[in-house]
């Protein structure tokens, strides 16, 4: 079963006190939680210029990628990937958040605001496959380099 309550339980499961985290989100669904990475997921954080195009590529090849965060005024896009990915990821300009680090996580229903979900978790535990993410990242970078992934390449004004 998936849905908002299941997603809250899934996210809160990594908190030092999962029940307190869940209760806080029930009281204030607009508030974020500070959760440890590396237990149920790691996060790969891409600059928005590359993050959004990478998400576009992923959504062309997958029905639904794993959860994806947007934050810092849309300056960053964070892909939730399997634990351990951050320790082995090599990539210029990509920040990794893994075991021993913490991340600000909004309520699963939060799709607006400073930190929000572009693809909210559904509670199933589905994460983005790092190999697929890497391929999507390369394709997005190639599209940007040739102008296909930019507003100019699409014939639109910035």
C-alpha positions in Angstrom: 0.0 0.0 0.0 1.3 3.5 -0.9 0.1 7.0 -0.1 0.8 10.0 2.1 0.5 8.2 5.4 2.8 5.4 4.1 5.2 8.0 2.8 5.3 9.8 6.2 6.0 6.5 7.9 8.7 5.6 5.4 10.5 8.9 5.8 10.1 9.1 9.5 11.4 5.5 10.0 15.0 6.8 9.8 14.5 9.6 12.4 16.1 9.1 15.8 12.5 9.1 17.2 10.2 8.0 14.2 7.0 8.4 16.2 7.9 11.9 17.3 8.8 12.8 13.7 5.5 11.4 12.4 3.5 13.2 15.1 5.2 16.5 14.3 4.4 16.2 10.6 0.7 15.4 11.6 0.7 18.6 13.6 2.5 20.7 11.1 2.6 19.3 7.6 4.4 22.5 6.4 7.4 21.9 8.7 10.5 20.1 7.5 12.3 17.4 9.4 16.1 17.0 9.8 16.7 13.3 8.9 19.9 11.2 8.7 21.0 10.0 5.3 22.6 6.7 4.7 20.0 4.5 6.4 17.1 4.2 3.9 18.6 6.5 1.2 21.4 8.7 0.1 21.0 11.9 -1.8 22.8 13.1 -4.9 22.4 16.9 -5.2 22.8 18.4 -8.6 22.8 22.1 -9.6 19.4 23.1 -11.0 20.8 23.7 -14.4 21.6 20.0 -14.6 19.1 18.6 -12.1 15.9 19.5 -13.8 17.0 18.3 -17.3 18.2 15.1 -15.7 14.8 14.6 -14.1 13.2 15.3 -17.5 15.3 12.5 -19.0 14.4 10.1 -16.2 10.7 10.8 -16.6 10.9 10.0 -20.3 12.3 6.5 -19.6 10.6 5.6 -16.3 7.0 5.7 -15.3 8.0 7.1 -11.9 11.6 7.8 -10.7 12.4 7.7 -7.0 11.7 10.8 -4.8 13.3 14.0 -6.0 13.7 17.2 -3.9 14.1 20.8 -4.9 15.6 23.4 -2.6 17.6 26.5 -2.0 15.3 28.6 -4.3 15.4 25.9 -6.9 19.2 26.1 -7.1 19.5 22.4 -6.3 17.8 19.1 -7.2 18.3 16.1 -4.9 17.7 12.5 -6.1 17.1 9.9 -3.4 19.2 6.9 -4.3 20.1 3.6 -2.4 22.2 3.8 0.7 25.9 3.6 0.0 25.7 5.4 -3.4 27.1 8.6 -2.0 30.3 6.8 -0.8 31.1 5.6 -4.3 29.7 8.4 -6.5 32.2 10.4 -8.6 31.0 13.4 -10.4 32.2 17.0 -10.7 29.7 19.5 -9.2 27.5 16.8 -7.7 27.2 16.9 -3.9 26.7 13.6 -2.1 24.8 13.1 1.2 25.3 9.7 2.8 26.0 8.0 6.1 26.9 10.4 8.8 25.1 13.4 7.2 21.7 14.9 7.7 19.3 16.5 5.3 16.2 18.7 5.5 13.2 16.8 4.3 9.7 18.3 3.8 6.5 16.5 4.5 5.8 14.1 1.6 2.8 16.2 0.5 4.9 19.4 0.3 5.2 20.3 -3.4 5.6 24.1 -2.9 7.9 26.1 -0.8 11.7 26.6 -0.2 12.3 22.9 0.1 9.7 20.7 -1.6 9.2 17.5 -3.6 9.4 17.4 -7.3 8.6 13.7 -7.2 7.2 12.9 -3.7 7.9 9.6 -2.1 4.9 7.2 -2.2 5.9 5.1 0.8 7.0 2.1 -1.3 10.7 2.7 -0.7 11.3 3.1 -4.4 14.6 5.0 -5.1 16.3 6.2 -8.2 18.7 3.6 -9.7 22.1 5.2 -9.7 23.1 3.6 -13.0 19.9 5.1 -14.6 20.6 8.4 -13.0 24.1 8.4 -14.3 22.9 7.7 -17.9 20.2 10.4 -17.5 22.8 12.8 -16.2 25.0 12.2 -19.3 22.1 12.6 -21.7 21.0 15.8 -20.0 24.5 17.2 -20.1 24.8 16.3 -23.8 21.5 18.0 -24.5 22.6 21.1 -22.6 26.0 21.1 -24.5 24.2 21.0 -27.9 21.6 23.6 -26.9 18.7 21.1 -27.0 18.1 21.2 -23.2 18.2 25.0 -22.9 15.5 27.6 -23.4 17.4 28.8 -26.5 17.4 25.3 -27.9 13.7 25.0 -27.3 13.1 28.3 -29.1 11.8 30.0 -25.9 12.9 33.1 -24.2 14.6 32.7 -20.8 
